[in-house]
Amino acid sequence: MLAETLYRAGDLAAARERYYTVIELDEDHLEARTSLACVLAEQGDLELATAALEGVLKQQPDYADAHWHLAGIHTETGCRAKAHHHLLHFLSLAPESPWANLAREKLSHDSLPNHDASE
Protein backbone atom coordinates (compact mmCIF):
# COMPACT_ATOMS: atom_id res chain seq x y z
CA MET A 1 0.00 0.00 0.00
CA LEU A 2 2.89 2.36 0.74
CA ALA A 3 4.32 1.83 -2.74
CA GLU A 4 0.96 2.63 -4.30
CA THR A 5 0.59 5.75 -2.15
CA LEU A 6 4.05 6.94 -3.12
CA TYR A 7 3.33 6.25 -6.79
CA ARG A 8 0.08 8.22 -6.68
CA ALA A 9 1.88 11.05 -4.88
CA GLY A 10 4.40 11.22 -7.73
CA ASP A 11 7.42 10.05 -5.75
CA LEU A 12 8.56 7.60 -8.41
CA ALA A 13 11.97 6.85 -6.91
CA ALA A 14 10.47 5.91 -3.54
CA ALA A 15 7.65 3.94 -5.17
CA ARG A 16 10.18 2.04 -7.28
CA GLU A 17 12.17 1.09 -4.19
CA ARG A 18 9.03 -0.04 -2.33
CA TYR A 19 7.81 -2.14 -5.27
CA TYR A 20 11.21 -3.84 -5.44
CA THR A 21 10.90 -4.60 -1.71
CA VAL A 22 7.45 -6.12 -2.20
CA ILE A 23 8.77 -8.30 -5.02
CA GLU A 24 11.73 -9.41 -2.88
CA LEU A 25 9.25 -10.57 -0.23
CA ASP A 26 6.81 -12.13 -2.70
CA GLU A 27 8.19 -12.72 -6.17
CA ASP A 28 4.74 -13.84 -7.37
CA HIS A 29 3.08 -10.51 -6.52
CA LEU A 30 1.94 -9.67 -10.05
CA GLU A 31 0.27 -6.40 -9.11
CA ALA A 32 3.54 -5.11 -7.65
CA ARG A 33 5.47 -6.23 -10.74
CA THR A 34 2.95 -4.50 -12.99
CA SER A 35 3.02 -1.30 -10.97
CA LEU A 36 6.82 -1.39 -10.90
CA ALA A 37 6.76 -1.60 -14.69
CA CYS A 38 4.54 1.49 -14.81
CA VAL A 39 6.99 3.38 -12.59
CA LEU A 40 9.91 2.25 -14.74
CA ALA A 41 8.11 3.36 -17.89
CA GLU A 42 7.37 6.77 -16.38
CA GLN A 43 11.04 7.08 -15.49
CA GLY A 44 11.94 6.38 -19.11
CA ASP A 45 13.33 2.88 -18.59
CA LEU A 46 11.10 1.29 -21.23
CA GLU A 47 13.32 -1.73 -21.77
CA LEU A 48 13.19 -2.73 -18.10
CA ALA A 49 9.47 -1.92 -17.91
CA THR A 50 8.85 -4.18 -20.91
CA ALA A 51 10.88 -6.98 -19.34
CA ALA A 52 8.91 -6.66 -16.09
CA LEU A 53 5.57 -6.88 -17.92
CA GLU A 54 6.73 -9.79 -20.07
CA GLY A 55 7.71 -11.54 -16.83
CA VAL A 56 4.20 -10.99 -15.50
CA LEU A 57 2.74 -12.52 -18.63
CA LYS A 58 5.05 -15.53 -18.37
CA GLN A 59 3.58 -16.17 -14.92
CA GLN A 60 0.01 -15.33 -15.88
CA PRO A 61 -0.65 -14.96 -19.62
CA ASP A 62 -4.19 -13.75 -19.02
CA TYR A 63 -3.24 -10.77 -16.84
CA ALA A 64 -5.13 -8.03 -18.67
CA ASP A 65 -3.37 -5.07 -17.03
CA ALA A 66 0.02 -6.30 -18.24
CA HIS A 67 -1.29 -6.47 -21.81
CA TRP A 68 -2.72 -2.95 -21.46
CA HIS A 69 0.55 -1.48 -20.21
CA LEU A 70 2.67 -3.35 -22.78
CA ALA A 71 0.43 -1.94 -25.50
CA GLY A 72 1.15 1.55 -24.18
CA ILE A 73 4.90 1.01 -24.13
CA HIS A 74 4.90 -0.49 -27.62
CA THR A 75 2.82 2.43 -28.90
CA GLU A 76 5.29 4.86 -27.35
CA THR A 77 8.25 3.09 -28.96
CA GLY A 78 6.58 2.85 -32.37
CA CYS A 79 6.04 -0.91 -32.32
CA ARG A 80 2.49 -0.68 -33.60
CA ALA A 81 2.07 -4.36 -34.43
CA LYS A 82 3.04 -5.38 -30.90
CA ALA A 83 0.77 -2.69 -29.43
CA HIS A 84 -2.08 -3.95 -31.59
CA HIS A 85 -1.46 -7.53 -30.43
CA HIS A 86 -1.57 -6.58 -26.75
CA LEU A 87 -4.64 -4.37 -27.16
CA LEU A 88 -6.49 -7.28 -28.77
CA HIS A 89 -5.45 -9.56 -25.91
CA PHE A 90 -6.50 -6.94 -23.38
CA LEU A 91 -9.95 -6.63 -24.94
CA SER A 92 -10.42 -10.39 -25.11
CA LEU A 93 -9.61 -10.63 -21.39
CA ALA A 94 -11.33 -7.49 -20.10
CA PRO A 95 -14.04 -6.38 -22.55
CA GLU A 96 -15.90 -4.52 -19.80
CA SER A 97 -12.84 -2.76 -18.36
CA PRO A 98 -13.01 0.99 -17.86
CA TRP A 99 -10.18 1.10 -20.43
CA ALA A 100 -11.94 -1.10 -23.01
CA ASN A 101 -13.45 1.77 -25.00
CA LEU A 102 -10.09 3.51 -25.17
CA ALA A 103 -8.50 0.26 -26.36
CA ARG A 104 -11.15 -0.07 -29.07
CA GLU A 105 -10.55 3.54 -30.10
CA LYS A 106 -6.80 2.96 -30.32
CA LEU A 107 -7.36 -0.13 -32.44
CA SER A 108 -9.74 1.68 -34.78
CA HIS A 109 -7.25 4.54 -35.26
CA ASP A 110 -4.43 2.11 -35.95
CA SER A 111 -6.21 -0.61 -37.88
CA LEU A 112 -3.16 -1.39 -39.98
CA PRO A 113 -0.28 -2.21 -37.66
CA ASN A 114 3.15 -1.86 -39.14
CA HIS A 115 5.17 -4.99 -39.51
CA ASP A 116 8.62 -3.58 -40.04
CA ALA A 117 11.60 -5.75 -39.28
CA SER A 118 12.71 -3.60 -36.35
CA GLU A 119 9.82 -4.86 -34.25
C-alpha positions as a Markdown table, in Angstrom:
| # | Residue | x | y | z |
|---|---|---|---|---|
| 1 | Met | 0.0 | 0.0 | 0.0 |
| 2 | Leu | 2.9 | 2.4 | 0.7 |
| 3 | Ala | 4.3 | 1.8 | -2.7 |
| 4 | Glu | 1.0 | 2.6 | -4.3 |
| 5 | Thr | 0.6 | 5.7 | -2.2 |
| 6 | Leu | 4.1 | 6.9 | -3.1 |
| 7 | Tyr | 3.3 | 6.2 | -6.8 |
| 8 | Arg | 0.1 | 8.2 | -6.7 |
| 9 | Ala | 1.9 | 11.1 | -4.9 |
| 10 | Gly | 4.4 | 11.2 | -7.7 |
| 11 | Asp | 7.4 | 10.0 | -5.7 |
| 12 | Leu | 8.6 | 7.6 | -8.4 |
| 13 | Ala | 12.0 | 6.8 | -6.9 |
| 14 | Ala | 10.5 | 5.9 | -3.5 |
| 15 | Ala | 7.6 | 3.9 | -5.2 |
| 16 | Arg | 10.2 | 2.0 | -7.3 |
| 17 | Glu | 12.2 | 1.1 | -4.2 |
| 18 | Arg | 9.0 | 0.0 | -2.3 |
| 19 | Tyr | 7.8 | -2.1 | -5.3 |
| 20 | Tyr | 11.2 | -3.8 | -5.4 |
| 21 | Thr | 10.9 | -4.6 | -1.7 |
| 22 | Val | 7.5 | -6.1 | -2.2 |
| 23 | Ile | 8.8 | -8.3 | -5.0 |
| 24 | Glu | 11.7 | -9.4 | -2.9 |
| 25 | Leu | 9.2 | -10.6 | -0.2 |
| 26 | Asp | 6.8 | -12.1 | -2.7 |
| 27 | Glu | 8.2 | -12.7 | -6.2 |
| 28 | Asp | 4.7 | -13.8 | -7.4 |
| 29 | His | 3.1 | -10.5 | -6.5 |
| 30 | Leu | 1.9 | -9.7 | -10.0 |
| 31 | Glu | 0.3 | -6.4 | -9.1 |
| 32 | Ala | 3.5 | -5.1 | -7.7 |
| 33 | Arg | 5.5 | -6.2 | -10.7 |
| 34 | Thr | 3.0 | -4.5 | -13.0 |
| 35 | Ser | 3.0 | -1.3 | -11.0 |
| 36 | Leu | 6.8 | -1.4 | -10.9 |
| 37 | Ala | 6.8 | -1.6 | -14.7 |
| 38 | Cys | 4.5 | 1.5 | -14.8 |
| 39 | Val | 7.0 | 3.4 | -12.6 |
| 40 | Leu | 9.9 | 2.2 | -14.7 |
| 41 | Ala | 8.1 | 3.4 | -17.9 |
| 42 | Glu | 7.4 | 6.8 | -16.4 |
| 43 | Gln | 11.0 | 7.1 | -15.5 |
| 44 | Gly | 11.9 | 6.4 | -19.1 |
| 45 | Asp | 13.3 | 2.9 | -18.6 |
| 46 | Leu | 11.1 | 1.3 | -21.2 |
| 47 | Glu | 13.3 | -1.7 | -21.8 |
| 48 | Leu | 13.2 | -2.7 | -18.1 |
| 49 | Ala | 9.5 | -1.9 | -17.9 |
| 50 | Thr | 8.9 | -4.2 | -20.9 |
| 51 | Ala | 10.9 | -7.0 | -19.3 |
| 52 | Ala | 8.9 | -6.7 | -16.1 |
| 53 | Leu | 5.6 | -6.9 | -17.9 |
| 54 | Glu | 6.7 | -9.8 | -20.1 |
| 55 | Gly | 7.7 | -11.5 | -16.8 |
| 56 | Val | 4.2 | -11.0 | -15.5 |
| 57 | Leu | 2.7 | -12.5 | -18.6 |
| 58 | Lys | 5.1 | -15.5 | -18.4 |
| 59 | Gln | 3.6 | -16.2 | -14.9 |
| 60 | Gln | 0.0 | -15.3 | -15.9 |
| 61 | Pro | -0.6 | -15.0 | -19.6 |
| 62 | Asp | -4.2 | -13.7 | -19.0 |
| 63 | Tyr | -3.2 | -10.8 | -16.8 |
| 64 | Ala | -5.1 | -8.0 | -18.7 |
| 65 | Asp | -3.4 | -5.1 | -17.0 |
| 66 | Ala | 0.0 | -6.3 | -18.2 |
| 67 | His | -1.3 | -6.5 | -21.8 |
| 68 | Trp | -2.7 | -2.9 | -21.5 |
| 69 | His | 0.6 | -1.5 | -20.2 |
| 70 | Leu | 2.7 | -3.4 | -22.8 |
| 71 | Ala | 0.4 | -1.9 | -25.5 |
| 72 | Gly | 1.1 | 1.5 | -24.2 |
| 73 | Ile | 4.9 | 1.0 | -24.1 |
| 74 | His | 4.9 | -0.5 | -27.6 |
| 75 | Thr | 2.8 | 2.4 | -28.9 |
| 76 | Glu | 5.3 | 4.9 | -27.3 |
| 77 | Thr | 8.2 | 3.1 | -29.0 |
| 78 | Gly | 6.6 | 2.8 | -32.4 |
| 79 | Cys | 6.0 | -0.9 | -32.3 |
| 80 | Arg | 2.5 | -0.7 | -33.6 |
| 81 | Ala | 2.1 | -4.4 | -34.4 |
| 82 | Lys | 3.0 | -5.4 | -30.9 |
| 83 | Ala | 0.8 | -2.7 | -29.4 |
| 84 | His | -2.1 | -4.0 | -31.6 |
| 85 | His | -1.5 | -7.5 | -30.4 |
| 86 | His | -1.6 | -6.6 | -26.7 |
| 87 | Leu | -4.6 | -4.4 | -27.2 |
| 88 | Leu | -6.5 | -7.3 | -28.8 |
| 89 | His | -5.5 | -9.6 | -25.9 |
| 90 | Phe | -6.5 | -6.9 | -23.4 |
| 91 | Leu | -9.9 | -6.6 | -24.9 |
| 92 | Ser | -10.4 | -10.4 | -25.1 |
| 93 | Leu | -9.6 | -10.6 | -21.4 |
| 94 | Ala | -11.3 | -7.5 | -20.1 |
| 95 | Pro | -14.0 | -6.4 | -22.6 |
| 96 | Glu | -15.9 | -4.5 | -19.8 |
| 97 | Ser | -12.8 | -2.8 | -18.4 |
| 98 | Pro | -13.0 | 1.0 | -17.9 |
| 99 | Trp | -10.2 | 1.1 | -20.4 |
| 100 | Ala | -11.9 | -1.1 | -23.0 |
| 101 | Asn | -13.5 | 1.8 | -25.0 |
| 102 | Leu | -10.1 | 3.5 | -25.2 |
| 103 | Ala | -8.5 | 0.3 | -26.4 |
| 104 | Arg | -11.2 | -0.1 | -29.1 |
| 105 | Glu | -10.6 | 3.5 | -30.1 |
| 106 | Lys | -6.8 | 3.0 | -30.3 |
| 107 | Leu | -7.4 | -0.1 | -32.4 |
| 108 | Ser | -9.7 | 1.7 | -34.8 |
| 109 | His | -7.3 | 4.5 | -35.3 |
| 110 | Asp | -4.4 | 2.1 | -35.9 |
| 111 | Ser | -6.2 | -0.6 | -37.9 |
| 112 | Leu | -3.2 | -1.4 | -40.0 |
| 113 | Pro | -0.3 | -2.2 | -37.7 |
| 114 | Asn | 3.1 | -1.9 | -39.1 |
| 115 | His | 5.2 | -5.0 | -39.5 |
| 116 | Asp | 8.6 | -3.6 | -40.0 |
| 117 | Ala | 11.6 | -5.8 | -39.3 |
| 118 | Ser | 12.7 | -3.6 | -36.3 |
| 119 | Glu | 9.8 | -4.9 | -34.3 |
